[in-house]
Amino acid sequence: MTTQLMEASSQHGVEKMTCIGSASSYPANAPAPLREQDLFKGLPDPARAIHGIVKRLPFIQARAYRRQYGFHCVFLIPTNCFGPGDNFEPKSSYVTASLIRKFVQAADTGATEIVISGTGCATREFIHVEDCAEGIVLALEHYSGGDAVNLGSGIGLPIHELARKIAHVTGYTGRIQWDPSYPEGTTRRVLDVACAPRSDRRTGGNSGVVPCDARPENRATPSNGPGATRISNSEEYP
C-alpha cells in the first residue's frame, strides 16, 4: 500500500508525504539508544525480522523518489504507541493494551495471580498516540530532509515496571508471575531522539525538527524544548 501511495503522490502533485517506519527495523545488535544512521547496519531481531525488514523498504523507495523525481517523503520511525483507539484483541494487541486488558480482567474477576510472558526485564520506550500524531504534523510542517527521524521520548521502561504501574491503576492486588519461556527479543530498545520534532507545550510554540548533524555532541549548546512525548508496546515486545 505504501508503495502505491508514494507512486500516486509523486505523480499527482502532492507536495510532501510522511511515511511511518518501525523501531523494530533497527538491527538486533545496534547500540542503544538507537540512532537513525544505524538503521541498515545489520538485520533486525529474528523474532521481528520480517516485519522489521518490510518497514525499512519505504525508506529506500522514498530516497529513490527524492533523487529521481524530487519528491519529498519524510520518513519517521516512532517507538511503541498507546492511547485511545488501541487494539485490545488478545491475539494481536501490543504490550500496553495487552497488559491493561489482562489486569482489568483479573481485577474484575478477583484473580489472585496473573501470568505475563517473558521475564519482565526487557526495556521498551513508549509514546502516547496524540504526542506521536503531533510529532508527525511537526515533521510535515518543518522538515523536508531525506534522512530518517526517530519519534520517541528517549526514555526506556522495563516491562516489569510497566506491569506494576498498570496493576496499580487497575486496582489489581494479586501476584504477578512471569513466564521466561517466552522470547522477549532485543533486551533494550530505546530511540535516540536528538533529531525528533520538538514542541514547547508551555508556550504553544515549536522548534521544528533538529538536523541530525546538530546533535548535542556535535554542537556547543543543547537543543531547546522537550522532544515529542511517546509510548506503546506489545506482549510480543516489539
Buried (B, 14 or more C-beta within 10 A) or exposed (E): EBEEBBBEBBEEEBEBBBBBBBBBBBBBEBEBBBBBEBBEEEBBBEBBBEBBEBBBEBBEBBBEBBEEEEBBBBBBBBBBBBBEEBEBEEEEBBBBBBBBBBBBBBBEEEBEEBEBBBBBEBBBBBBBBEBBBBBBBBBBEBBBBBBBBBBBBBBBBBBBEBBBEBBEEBEBEBEBEBEEEBEBBBEBBBBBBBBBBBBEEEEEEBBBBBBBEEBEEEEEEEBEBBBBBBBBBBBBBB
